[in-house]
C-alpha cells in the first residue's frame, strides 16, 4: 500500500494571520511530505508494505515507526487546526475538560505547559485512555497516544 500526503482540510492561507501560508508550505508541503516519501521507501519489500498507517504506528519500530507515526501525527495535527476554530469548546468536550481539569483556563494552562516543557521535537496531547479521564501530556519525537492505547483529541506539534 502506498501512503499518500493527504490534502489539507483548508487552503494554505486559511490560517493566517496565526499560521502563514509560507509556514504551511514548509511544514506541510516539505516537512510532512518528506515523512510520507521516506515511509514509502522504508516499507518497500517489508511486511509493512501492505499495512495501514495505523498498523505501522502500532507495530513498527525504528525508522519505519518514526516516519509512520510522524505521518499519522501530522495528519491529525492538521485536523486539529481550523480557520473557523478557537474559543472554548462546548458540549461533551467542555464537560470532559471541566471534569478533568476544573476549567477550560486550567486545561489551556496545562496544555501550554506540556507543549512548552517538551524539549526538542515532540507533541503536546489531549487524550483519553480506555474509559479513563481526559489527560494532557507530551511525547518526544514521533511518539503518539495511539502507541499507548489512548485516543488523541487534540495535539500541538512542538
N, C-alpha and C positions, 0 to 999 in steps of 0.2 A: 504494500500500500504506500503510495507516495503521499507525503504530507504536504499541504499547501499553506502558503501565507494567506490567511483568510482576510477578507475585506474588513476595513474598519466600519463600525456601525454609524459613522458620521463622516462628513467631509474633513479634509486635512486642516482647514481653517476654522472649523466649527467650535473649537475650544478656546479660541482667542477671546480675551487677552490673557487668560490664565495659562494656556499652553499654546505656544506659537506654532504656526504651520512648519517653520523650519525645524523646531524640536520634534514634531511628529514625523516629518520626512526623515530625520536621522534615526530617532528611536524606533519607529515602526518600520520605515522603508529600508533602513540599512541594518540596524541592530537586530530587530526581531526577524527580519528576512534571513540574516546570517544563521540564526539558530535553526530555522526551518531547513535551509540548504545543508548545513552541517549534519543535522539529524538524518536527512535522507541519505547522505554519503555514508554515515556510520552504520546504518541498519542494513544497507545493501548486502545481501548474502548471509545475513544472520537470522536467527529465529525471530527477531523483531521486525523483519522486512514486511510482514503482513499484519503486524499488530496495530491496534488503535493507539492513539496518543495516550489515552487513559491507562491502557495496559502497559505501555512503555514506562509511564511515570510510576506505576505501582510495582513493576517487576525489574526494571533495568538498574544497572549500576554504572559508575564511572561516567565516561563522556556521553554515552547513549542516554543515561538518566539526565545528566546535566542539560544537554541540548533539548531533550524531550520535555523536561519539566520547565525549562525557560520558555519553550513554545507555549505550553499549556498555561503557565503563569501569565505570560503576556497576553494571550487570548482573553483570559479572564480579566486582566487589568484594563484592557481597552473597553470591556463591557462595564467596568466599574466607573467609567467616566461618561459624562453626558453633557451636551451643550445646554440642556434644559434642567440639569440637576442642581443640587445644592439645597441648603436648608435642612431642617430637621426631618427625619423620617416620620411616617405615620403608620398606623395600624399595628400589625403583629410585630414588625421590626422595632417600632418605637417601644412597644410594651416589653419586648425582649431586652432591649438596651436598658430601659429603666429598671427592669428586674435584676439584670446582671451588674450594672454599673451605677445605679442611683439616678442618673440623669444623662441626657444627651451631652451636656457640657462635660461631665465627668468621663463619659466614653471618649469624647473627642480629645480630651487631655491625655488619657491613657493611650489612645491610638497614636497620637502625635509623638508621645514619648517612646513608644515602641519603634516608630519609624526613625526618630532622631537617635535612638540608642543603638541602632543596628550599625555596627562598624563595617565599613566596606559594602560590598554588594549584598543585596538581600531584599527582603519584603516585610512589610507590616501587614497583619491579617486580623480581620474579624471573622471568627469561625465558630462552628458548633460541632461538638462530638456527638456520637450517637446518644440521643436522649439527654445530653448534658446542657448546661447553661452556655450562653454566648461567652466567648473569651477573646482577648486580644493578646497577640504575641508576635514576635518577629522570627524570621528564619534567615539563615545565611545563604548566600549564593542562590542556587536553584531549588532549595528545599521548599516543600509545599505541604499544606494541610492534608491533601489527598494521600500523601505517603503515610500519614499518621491516622488515617481513618476518620478524618474530620471533613466537614463541608465548609468551604470558604464562602463567605457572604460579601466580603469587601477586601480589597487589597490596595496597597500603595507600594510602588516599586521604589526602593531606596538604593 
